[in-house]
Every structure is written in C-alpha cells, then in structure tokens.
Amino acid sequence: MTVLTKMESVPPLGTAVATAPRSLGALVRAYVALTKPRIIELLLITTLPVMFLAARGLPPLWTAIATMVFGTLSAGSANVLNCYIDRDIDKTMRRTRRRPLAKSEVSPAGALVFGVVLGVISTVGLGLAVNWLAAALSLGAILFYVLVYSMVLKRRTVQNIVWGGIAGCMPVLIGWAGITGSLSWAPVVLFGVVFFWTPPHTWTLAMRYREDYASVDVPMLPVVATERRVVREVIAYTWATVLCSLLLWPVAGTSLLYPAVAAVLGAACLWEVYRLLGRLNAGKTGVDLRPMRFFHWSNIYLALLFLTVAVDSLLV
C-alpha cells in the first residue's frame, strides 16, 4: 500500500492514480504485481501435492521444479491478461484500483505483451522440460481463463465464477500429467474439489465487496440475489466440496490419514458456513454477516487438505 504524506490526498473512488514507476525496481514490482502472486500461491498449493500423489512419494526433483516454475509463469500469464481485459473496471472498483494498470504504472500495451510472452514461455517450457500433455493443459487453462471467463462469462452471467473457475482447477491436472504423462480418476476427483470450492470462496468475497461489483455491472451472485440465496448456495457448494474430497480415499487408495483429516477439515468448514447462516438468521446483514471469515477459512481448508494429500502419499 502507498503511504500518503500530509501534502497528498486520497483520490475519489473510481479515479485512477496517474503515476509512473520512478525506478527500474518499481517497474519490475509493477509487472510482478500484474501476475497476482497471491493467487499463484494458491494454485501452486494444489499443484505440488498432486505430484506427490501421482508419484506415490517424492516426485522427481527436476520434473517438480520445472512444473512449478513454468506453472507459475502460466498462471502469471493468465492473470496479466485478465488485468489487461479488466483494466477499465479495475479503475473503479475499490478492491482493485491500486493494481498497476489502474494506476497507470504499466501501459496496456506493455501488459499485453508481457502476458503473451509469459504464456509462450510457460507452454514451450512445460512441453520441453516436462511433457506436452502438461503443456497443452496449461495453455488450455490460460485460454479458458482469458477468452471464456474474462471476455465472455464474467460480465454476462451470474454463473461466471462457477464455470470460469474451471481454469483454477487445471493445476491439479497439470501436476498429475507432469509426473505420469497421462490422466486418471484421482486428479479428476481433486479437480472436482477445487471446482466446488471456488464458488463459495469467491461469493463470500463478493458479499464483502458487493458494491464494487455492482458499480461496474459485474453480475456476481451477491449482486443479483438476496443474501439468503447466496448463503444457501454457499452451503450447497461447501457440502459438495467436502463430499467430493472424501471420494479420493477409495479412488486413489490413500491411507486412513487422508479421509480422517479430510473429514475433520470438512466438518470445520461446514461449521463455519453454518455460523454464517446463523448470523443471517439472527438478522445480521452486509458487513455484519462477516462473510470474510468463511473466505479466509476456505483458504486454510484447501491448503491443509492438499498438504494432507502430499503427506499421505509419503506414507502409503
């Protein structure tokens, strides 16, 4: 965050800050910020454990490193191109108005070229260093996120994040393909976990920033539906997430550690989502519903679940 001096003032909501990086280091930081590092961290959390599962133990070091490095570039490419497409609404939304393009720290042309170059490097790198199935899945994830989600679904349908979230599920398949050169039912189950997990995770964030999405006419579910309907949808998808996570035990032949931990984590996640319903039934609304509690817990849930996948793979 930028520290304001006494002589500076906070710009009005929706106003882009027309500033430029003052040094090479600032320019580099701006380009890195375009890749959305926090989102990449979450994607990598789902990639590496699946490689442990596919290898039934420690995956080959070089394959793991190459998959993670080029997978990072792939996710960065998709995020940069998403920033390029959304640069108009990012200037208006309070949550995004400090992004580099919104603040004019990076030119649109520069961002576009950067995103395309990252995509090319990641695809070719995965193909040469890992295998071409992993490369094809990676390229498919980029194209789906940019062309289908960012350019078509996001601003046109309330189902935007449901189907757009498929791109965020792809690292699971990429990690498995990176080790085995093929696909099977085990990564499909974990794909399903991330698929069902994404809508409630995103919708609770959108509940907190409902006005942001409404101001730019992005039809996220909390913008077009009542809070009660949103909470019911969050509950339904959370149940689907937990039940899907338990399928990995019979499908992948894990030890008893995985289903035990998955059940505990699932119960905790459901407890939190029903607490959200309880606050709604008590008459709470808006910020008082505290939807970000579930948002943050869902991050912890996914990270611990996939960590358990890796640990269990070392024990089998």
C-alpha positions in Angstrom: 0.0 0.0 0.0 1.2 3.5 -0.7 2.0 5.7 2.3 0.5 9.2 1.9 2.3 12.3 3.1 0.5 15.2 4.6 0.5 17.0 1.3 -1.1 14.2 -0.6 -4.8 13.3 -0.7 -6.7 10.2 -1.3 -8.2 10.1 -4.8 -12.0 9.9 -5.2 -13.5 6.4 -5.6 -13.2 5.3 -9.2 -10.3 7.7 -10.0 -7.2 6.2 -11.5 -3.9 7.4 -10.0 -1.8 8.6 -12.9 1.6 7.8 -11.6 4.6 6.1 -13.1 7.2 3.9 -11.5 10.2 6.0 -10.5 12.9 3.4 -11.0 13.6 0.1 -12.7 12.9 -1.7 -9.4 9.5 -0.1 -9.2 8.7 -1.0 -12.8 9.7 -4.7 -12.0 7.5 -4.7 -9.0 4.6 -3.3 -11.0 4.9 -6.1 -13.6 5.2 -8.7 -10.9 2.0 -7.3 -9.3 0.2 -7.8 -12.5 0.7 -11.6 -12.2 -1.3 -11.6 -8.9 1.3 -13.5 -6.8 -1.2 -14.4 -4.0 -3.5 -16.2 -6.5 -0.5 -18.0 -7.9 0.5 -19.2 -4.4 -3.0 -20.8 -4.1 -2.7 -22.5 -7.4 0.8 -23.9 -6.6 -0.6 -25.3 -3.3 -2.8 -27.5 -5.4 -0.2 -28.5 -7.9 2.7 -29.9 -5.8 0.7 -32.2 -3.6 -0.9 -33.8 -6.6 2.6 -34.5 -7.9 3.4 -36.4 -4.7 0.2 -38.4 -5.1 1.0 -39.2 -8.8 4.5 -40.3 -7.8 3.3 -42.2 -4.7 6.0 -40.4 -2.8 8.6 -37.9 -3.6 8.3 -36.8 -7.3 11.4 -36.4 -9.5 13.1 -33.2 -8.4 13.7 -31.7 -11.8 10.2 -32.5 -13.0 8.7 -31.0 -9.9 10.8 -27.8 -10.2 10.1 -27.4 -13.9 6.4 -28.0 -13.5 6.2 -25.4 -10.6 8.3 -22.8 -12.4 6.6 -23.0 -15.7 3.2 -23.4 -14.0 3.9 -20.2 -12.2 4.6 -18.4 -15.5 1.4 -19.9 -16.9 -0.7 -18.7 -14.1 1.0 -15.3 -14.2 0.2 -15.1 -18.0 -3.5 -15.7 -17.4 -3.6 -13.1 -14.5 -1.7 -10.4 -16.5 -4.1 -10.8 -19.5 -7.0 -10.7 -17.1 -5.7 -7.4 -15.7 -5.4 -6.1 -19.3 -9.0 -7.0 -20.1 -10.4 -5.7 -16.8 -8.3 -2.5 -16.7 -11.5 -0.4 -17.2 -13.4 -1.7 -14.3 -10.3 -2.1 -12.1 -10.0 1.7 -12.0 -13.5 1.9 -10.5 -13.6 -0.9 -8.0 -12.2 -0.1 -4.6 -10.6 -3.6 -4.2 -8.7 -3.3 -7.5 -8.0 0.4 -8.1 -4.4 0.1 -6.8 -3.4 -2.5 -9.4 -0.6 -1.4 -11.8 -2.8 -0.8 -14.8 -5.4 1.0 -12.9 -2.7 3.3 -11.5 -1.0 3.7 -14.9 2.2 2.2 -13.6 2.3 -0.1 -16.6 1.0 0.7 -20.1 -1.8 -1.5 -21.6 0.5 -2.5 -24.5 3.3 -3.4 -22.1 0.9 -5.6 -20.0 -0.5 -7.3 -23.1 3.0 -8.1 -24.5 4.1 -9.3 -21.0 1.1 -11.6 -20.6 1.6 -13.2 -24.1 5.3 -13.7 -23.6 4.7 -15.4 -20.3 2.2 -17.7 -21.9 4.5 -18.7 -24.7 7.5 -19.3 -22.4 5.4 -21.4 -20.0 3.8 -23.5 -22.7 7.1 -24.2 -24.6 8.9 -24.7 -21.3 6.5 -27.2 -20.0 6.5 -29.1 -23.3 10.3 -29.3 -23.5 11.1 -29.8 -19.8 8.1 -31.9 -18.7 5.8 -33.2 -21.4 3.4 -31.9 -24.0 0.2 -33.1 -22.2 1.1 -30.8 -19.3 1.9 -28.0 -21.7 -1.5 -28.5 -23.5 -3.4 -28.4 -20.3 -1.5 -25.3 -19.2 -2.3 -23.5 -22.5 -5.9 -24.6 -22.3 -6.1 -23.1 -18.8 -4.8 -19.7 -20.0 -7.1 -19.6 -23.0 -10.1 -20.6 -20.9 -9.4 -18.0 -18.2 -8.8 -15.2 -20.7 -11.2 -15.9 -23.5 -14.1 -17.7 -21.8 -14.1 -16.3 -18.3 -12.6 -12.8 -18.6 -14.1 -11.9 -22.0 -17.4 -13.8 -22.0 -18.7 -15.1 -18.7 -17.5 -12.5 -16.1 -19.7 -9.6 -17.2 -22.6 -11.5 -18.7 -23.8 -14.2 -16.4 -24.3 -15.0 -12.7 -22.7 -18.4 -13.4 -19.4 -16.6 -14.2 -17.3 -17.9 -11.4 -19.0 -21.4 -11.4 -17.7 -22.2 -14.9 -14.9 -19.7 -15.0 -13.4 -21.4 -12.0 -12.5 -24.4 -14.2 -9.3 -22.6 -15.1 -8.3 -22.6 -11.5 -8.8 -26.3 -11.3 -6.4 -27.1 -14.1 -3.2 -27.0 -12.0 -4.4 -30.3 -10.4 -4.4 -32.0 -13.8 -1.2 -30.3 -14.9 0.6 -31.6 -11.8 -0.6 -35.1 -12.4 0.2 -35.1 -16.1 3.6 -33.7 -15.3 4.5 -36.9 -13.4 2.6 -39.6 -15.3 2.2 -38.1 -18.8 -1.5 -39.1 -18.6 -4.7 -38.5 -16.6 -6.8 -40.7 -14.3 -9.7 -40.5 -11.9 -7.6 -39.4 -8.8 -6.8 -36.0 -10.3 -10.3 -35.7 -11.6 -11.6 -36.0 -8.0 -9.3 -33.3 -6.8 -10.3 -31.2 -9.8 -13.8 -31.6 -8.6 -12.8 -30.5 -5.1 -11.4 -27.2 -6.4 -14.3 -26.8 -8.8 -16.9 -27.0 -6.0 -14.7 -25.0 -3.6 -14.3 -22.0 -5.9 -17.8 -20.6 -6.0 -18.4 -20.3 -2.2 -14.9 -19.0 -1.7 -15.5 -16.3 -4.3 -19.0 -15.5 -3.4 -18.2 -14.7 0.2 -15.5 -12.3 -1.0 -18.1 -10.8 -3.4 -20.5 -10.4 -0.5 -18.0 -8.2 1.2 -17.3 -6.2 -1.9 -20.9 -6.3 -3.4 -21.0 -2.6 -4.1 -17.7 -2.8 -6.0 -19.1 -5.4 -8.4 -22.5 -3.6 -8.7 -20.8 -0.4 -9.6 -19.3 -2.0 -12.7 -22.2 -4.2 -13.6 -20.5 -7.5 -13.0 -23.3 -9.9 -12.1 -21.7 -11.8 -9.3 -24.3 -13.8 -7.4 -24.3 -11.4 -4.3 -25.1 -8.5 -6.7 -28.2 -10.1 -8.3 -29.5 -12.3 -5.5 -30.6 -11.9 -1.9 -28.1 -12.7 0.9 -30.2 -15.7 1.9 -30.0 -17.2 -1.5 -26.2 -16.6 -1.6 -25.7 -18.2 1.8 -27.8 -21.2 0.7 -25.7 -21.6 -2.4 -22.5 -21.3 -0.4 -23.8 -24.1 1.9 -24.7 -26.4 -1.0 -21.3 -26.0 -2.7 -19.5 -26.4 0.6 -21.2 -29.7 1.1 -20.3 -30.8 -2.4 -16.7 -29.8 -1.8 -16.5 -31.9 1.4 -18.2 -34.9 -0.1 -16.0 -34.8 -3.2 -12.9 -34.6 -1.1 -13.8 -37.9 0.6 -14.0 -39.7 -2.7 -10.3 -39.5 -3.0 -9.9 -42.2 -0.4 -11.4 -45.1 -2.4 -10.4 -43.7 -5.8 -6.7 -43.1 -5.0 -6.3 -45.8 -2.4 -5.0 -43.4 0.3 -4.2 -44.4 3.8 -6.7 -43.7 6.6 -4.8 -40.5 7.4 -6.3 -38.7 4.4 -10.0 -39.4 5.0 -9.7 -38.7 8.7 -8.1 -35.3 8.2 -10.4 -34.5 5.2 -13.5 -35.3 7.4 -12.2 -33.0 10.3 -11.4 -30.2 7.9 -14.7 -30.6 6.1 -16.6 -30.5 9.4 -14.8 -27.4 10.4 -15.6 -25.8 7.1 -19.3 -26.7 7.4 -19.3 -25.4 10.9 -18.1 -22.0 9.7 -20.6 -21.8 6.9 -23.5 -22.7 9.2 -22.3 -20.0 11.5 -22.7 -17.6 8.6 -26.3 -18.9 8.2 -26.8 -18.4 11.9 -25.7 -14.7 11.7 -28.1 -14.3 8.8 -31.0 -15.8 10.8 -30.1 -13.5 13.7 -30.9 -10.5 11.4 -27.3 -9.6 10.5 -26.7 -8.2 7.1 -24.0 -6.7 5.0 -20.6 -6.4 6.7 -22.1 -7.6 9.9 -22.6 -11.0 8.3 -18.8 -11.3 8.4 -18.6 -13.3 5.1 -14.8 -12.9 5.1 -14.5 -15.3 8.0 -15.5 -18.1 5.6 -13.4 -16.7 2.8 -10.3 -16.9 4.9 -11.1 -20.2 6.4 -11.7 -21.7 2.9 -8.2 -20.8 2.0 -6.9 -22.6 5.1 -9.1 -25.6 4.3 -7.8 -26.0 0.8 -4.2 -25.6 1.8 -4.4 -28.1 4.6 -6.4 -30.6 2.5 -3.8 -30.7 -0.2 -1.0 -30.7 2.3 -2.6 -33.9 3.7 -2.6 -35.4 0.2 1.2 -34.9 0.0 1.9 -36.3 3.5 -0.4 -39.3 2.9 1.4 -40.0 -0.3 4.7 -40.3 1.6 3.1 -42.8 4.0 1.4 -45.2 1.6 
